[in-house]
Amino acid sequence: MAATPQAVSHVLPLQPFPPYPLPTPSPSRTGARHRRGESFIACSKGLRGSHDDYHATLRALNSKGRTPRKSLGQHYMLNNDINEQLVNAAGVKEGDVVLEIGPGTGSLTNVLIHAGATVLGIEKDPYMASIVTERFAETNRLKVLREDFVKCHIHSHMSSFLASIVSDMKPRYAKVVSNIPFNISTDVVKQILPMGDIFSEVVLLLQEETAVRLVVSALRTSEYRPINIFVNFYSVPEYKFNVPRTNFFPQPNVDAAVVKFRLKKTADYPPVSSTRSFFSMVIASELGIQWKAKDAAEVSPASVHSC
């Protein structure tokens, strides 16, 4: 298991909400990219070539009269370096197909498309879906579905999306790269990790505590929970790096971290007669259910294996 890397050192300070139009961000970082012939799609017209930062994020939100919604767990990334590290962690390259959960204003989407990916975005907030759709209207590398990820049929959506791509470089498997709302982290992990038949790698920005619990918890310790068994059954997890809370707007109360899951194929799963029965047993053990002899006698082997 890889050691926990040091935190990302470049942190952007938060500033008051601006009551007036903001100037174009400094070109200090973008100049080098321009010299290499690279370009980014800006959050608003007239800023082509600029990176997403605090000002660009607020400008995009102001364009729809929006403020981050706590109920949706919305915290927007202000540091483009971290977006690039997310994409690099997944090894995104030209021709890749990527699922992004909650694209928001499109700051990570921008880096994914720039790296050569075609992106399927799942966005619950209709205003954010509108912002990111309008932002990338001139490219054919993004499709946005206005759905709640927790409730949508993601396997069906991604299968159809992969089939719709016409390219000599079309990959067999897609990837997941997302800065997800902290309040749906476990739901996303449970839904995505068993899909090794369609996804190869999953890179998520999670709450730091959640990231450590999913990856670092040791076997036979109090921290090793059913979710750890689930994660290791379906994937090989790796803690990548810490992301300080000051890189988000609004600033959350906790730090974040990036975790990479390399999904296993069915042939690589631990040998169990039934995954459903196996995880039912794991959950029962966690709840401390003690089977009495007479109770166990009432449950036939056939009924157990039929689960």
C-alpha positions in Angstrom: 0.0 0.0 0.0 1.4 3.4 -1.0 2.4 5.8 1.7 0.2 8.9 2.1 1.8 11.7 0.1 2.2 15.2 1.4 -0.6 17.7 1.0 -0.8 19.9 -2.1 1.0 23.0 -1.1 -0.5 25.5 -3.5 -3.6 27.0 -1.8 -5.8 29.8 -3.0 -7.1 32.2 -0.3 -10.8 32.8 -0.2 -12.1 36.4 -0.9 -15.3 38.2 -0.2 -18.1 37.7 -2.8 -17.5 40.4 -5.4 -20.4 42.9 -5.9 -19.1 44.1 -9.2 -17.7 42.6 -12.5 -14.3 41.0 -12.0 -11.2 41.6 -14.1 -9.7 38.9 -16.3 -7.4 36.6 -14.1 -3.7 37.1 -14.4 -2.2 35.3 -17.4 0.9 34.3 -15.4 0.0 30.6 -15.5 -1.7 30.5 -18.8 1.1 32.1 -20.8 3.3 29.0 -20.7 0.3 27.0 -22.0 -0.3 29.4 -24.8 3.3 29.1 -25.9 2.8 25.3 -26.2 -0.3 25.9 -28.3 -2.7 24.7 -25.6 -6.0 26.4 -24.7 -8.7 26.0 -22.1 -12.4 26.9 -22.4 -13.2 29.6 -20.0 -16.1 29.9 -17.6 -17.5 32.9 -19.5 -17.1 34.5 -22.9 -14.1 36.7 -23.4 -11.8 34.6 -21.1 -10.7 31.8 -23.5 -7.4 30.5 -22.3 -7.9 31.3 -18.6 -8.0 28.7 -15.8 -10.9 28.3 -13.5 -10.3 30.0 -10.1 -12.2 31.8 -7.4 -13.2 34.7 -9.7 -14.2 32.5 -12.7 -16.2 30.2 -10.4 -18.2 33.1 -8.9 -18.7 34.6 -12.4 -20.2 31.3 -13.6 -22.5 31.0 -10.6 -23.5 34.7 -10.9 -24.5 34.1 -14.6 -27.4 32.0 -13.3 -28.0 33.9 -10.1 -26.8 30.8 -8.0 -25.1 30.2 -4.7 -23.7 26.8 -3.6 -26.4 24.6 -2.2 -25.6 22.9 1.1 -28.3 20.4 0.5 -26.5 19.2 -2.6 -23.1 19.2 -0.9 -21.8 21.7 -3.4 -18.1 22.8 -2.9 -16.4 24.1 -6.0 -12.7 23.5 -6.7 -10.7 26.7 -7.0 -7.3 25.2 -7.7 -6.7 24.1 -11.3 -3.5 22.3 -10.3 -5.6 19.8 -8.3 -7.9 19.2 -11.3 -4.9 18.4 -13.4 -3.6 16.0 -10.7 -6.9 14.3 -10.6 -6.8 13.8 -14.4 -3.2 12.6 -14.2 -4.0 10.1 -11.5 -6.5 8.5 -13.8 -4.0 8.5 -16.7 -6.6 10.2 -18.9 -5.4 10.5 -22.5 -6.7 11.2 -26.0 -9.6 8.9 -26.9 -10.6 8.0 -23.3 -14.2 8.1 -22.2 -14.8 9.5 -18.7 -17.8 9.6 -16.4 -17.8 12.8 -14.3 -20.3 13.0 -11.4 -21.4 16.5 -10.6 -19.5 18.6 -13.1 -20.7 21.9 -11.6 -19.2 24.8 -13.4 -17.0 22.6 -15.5 -13.6 23.2 -14.1 -12.6 19.6 -14.0 -14.5 18.9 -17.2 -12.3 21.5 -18.9 -9.2 19.7 -17.9 -10.6 16.3 -18.9 -11.6 17.5 -22.4 -8.3 19.2 -22.8 -6.6 15.9 -22.0 -8.5 14.4 -25.0 -11.4 12.7 -23.2 -15.0 12.5 -24.2 -17.1 13.1 -21.0 -20.5 11.9 -19.8 -21.5 14.3 -17.0 -24.3 13.4 -14.5 -25.6 16.6 -12.8 -28.5 16.8 -10.4 -28.7 20.6 -10.2 -30.5 21.8 -13.4 -28.8 25.2 -13.1 -25.3 23.7 -13.0 -26.2 21.3 -15.9 -27.2 24.4 -17.9 -23.9 26.2 -17.0 -21.7 23.3 -18.1 -23.7 22.5 -21.2 -23.6 26.1 -22.4 -19.9 26.4 -21.6 -19.0 23.4 -23.8 -21.6 23.9 -26.4 -19.0 24.2 -29.2 -17.4 20.9 -28.5 -18.8 17.4 -29.2 -16.8 15.9 -26.3 -19.4 16.4 -23.6 -22.9 15.0 -22.9 -24.7 16.1 -19.7 -27.6 14.1 -18.2 -29.7 16.0 -15.7 -30.2 13.2 -13.2 -29.5 12.3 -9.6 -26.6 9.9 -9.8 -27.7 7.9 -6.8 -31.0 7.1 -8.5 -29.9 6.8 -12.2 -29.1 3.7 -14.1 -25.4 4.5 -14.7 -24.4 1.2 -16.2 -27.1 1.5 -18.9 -26.2 5.2 -19.5 -22.5 4.5 -19.9 -23.0 1.4 -22.1 -25.1 3.5 -24.4 -22.6 6.4 -24.3 -19.7 4.1 -25.2 -21.6 2.5 -28.0 -22.5 6.0 -29.5 -18.9 7.0 -29.8 -17.5 6.6 -33.4 -13.7 6.6 -33.2 -10.8 4.4 -34.2 -9.5 5.0 -30.6 -12.7 4.1 -28.8 -11.6 2.3 -25.6 -13.2 -0.9 -24.3 -13.5 0.5 -20.7 -14.4 4.0 -19.4 -12.9 5.8 -16.4 -14.5 7.8 -13.6 -12.9 11.0 -12.5 -14.9 13.2 -10.2 -14.9 15.8 -7.4 -18.1 14.4 -5.8 -20.3 15.9 -3.0 -19.1 14.5 0.3 -22.6 13.5 1.3 -22.9 10.9 -1.4 -19.4 9.4 -1.2 -20.4 6.0 0.1 -23.3 5.7 -2.3 -21.0 6.5 -5.3 -18.4 3.9 -4.1 -21.1 1.2 -3.6 -22.6 1.8 -7.0 -19.5 2.2 -9.1 -17.0 -0.3 -7.8 -18.9 -3.5 -8.8 -18.9 -2.2 -12.4 -15.5 -3.6 -13.5 -17.0 -4.8 -16.7 -17.4 -1.2 -17.9 -15.0 0.9 -15.8 -11.3 0.3 -15.4 -10.3 3.0 -13.0 -12.1 5.3 -10.6 -10.5 8.5 -9.2 -12.5 10.4 -6.7 -12.0 13.4 -4.5 -13.5 12.5 -1.1 -13.6 13.8 2.4 -10.2 13.1 4.0 -11.6 11.0 6.8 -13.5 8.9 4.3 -10.5 8.4 2.0 -8.4 7.2 4.9 -11.1 4.9 6.2 -11.6 3.3 2.8 -7.9 2.8 2.0 -5.7 2.7 5.1 -7.9 0.8 7.6 -6.0 -2.4 8.6 -7.5 -5.9 8.7 -8.6 -7.1 12.2 -8.8 -3.6 13.6 -11.8 -1.7 14.8 -11.5 0.6 11.8 -11.9 -2.2 9.4 -15.6 -2.2 8.4 -17.9 -3.9 5.9 -17.2 -1.0 3.5 -13.5 -2.0 3.5 -14.4 -5.5 2.7 -16.6 -4.3 -0.1 -13.9 -1.9 -1.5 -11.2 -4.6 -1.4 -13.5 -7.2 -2.9 -14.1 -5.1 -6.0 -11.0 -3.0 -6.4 -7.4 -2.2 -5.4 -7.6 1.2 -3.7 -4.7 3.7 -3.4 -4.6 6.9 -1.5 -3.0 9.6 -3.8 -2.8 12.9 -2.1 -4.4 15.3 0.4 -6.3 18.4 -0.6 -6.6 21.2 2.0 -10.1 22.6 2.6 -8.9 26.1 1.5 -9.0 25.0 -2.1 -12.8 25.0 -2.2 -15.6 27.5 -2.4 -17.4 27.6 -0.1 -14.8 26.2 2.3 -15.9 23.0 4.0 -15.2 22.1 7.6 -12.8 19.3 6.6 -10.0 18.5 4.2 -10.3 16.3 1.2 -8.2 13.6 -0.4 -7.9 11.8 -3.7 -8.3 8.1 -3.9 -7.8 5.9 -7.0 -9.6 2.5 -7.3 -8.4 0.0 -9.9 -11.4 -2.1 -10.5 -11.2 -5.8 -10.6 -12.8 -8.0 -13.3 -15.2 -10.8 -12.3 -12.4 -13.4 -12.7 -10.3 -11.5 -10.1 -13.0 -11.4 -7.4 -12.5 -13.5 -4.2 -14.0 -17.0 -4.7 -17.4 -17.0 -3.0 -20.5 -19.0 -4.0 -22.7 -15.9 -3.9 -21.7 -12.3 -3.5 -25.1 -11.4 -2.1 -24.8 -14.1 0.6 -21.3 -13.2 1.3 -22.1 -9.5 2.0 -25.2 -10.4 3.9 -22.9 -12.4 6.2 -20.5 -9.6 6.5 -23.2 -7.1 7.5 -24.7 -9.6 9.9 -21.3 -10.0 11.6 -20.9 -6.2 11.8 -24.2 -5.8 13.5 -23.1 -8.4 16.1 -25.9 -10.9 15.3 -25.4 -14.0 17.3 -27.1 -17.1 15.8 -28.5 -19.5 18.4 -28.4 -23.2 17.5 -32.1 -23.6 17.2 -32.4 -20.5 15.0 -29.6 -21.7 12.7 -31.4 -25.1 12.4 -34.4 -23.3 11.0 -32.3 -21.9 8.1 -31.6 -24.5 5.5 -28.4 -24.4 3.4 -30.6 -24.1 0.3 -32.3 -21.0 1.6 -29.0 -19.4 2.4 -27.4 -20.0 -1.0 -30.5 -18.8 -2.8 -30.0 -15.3 -1.7 
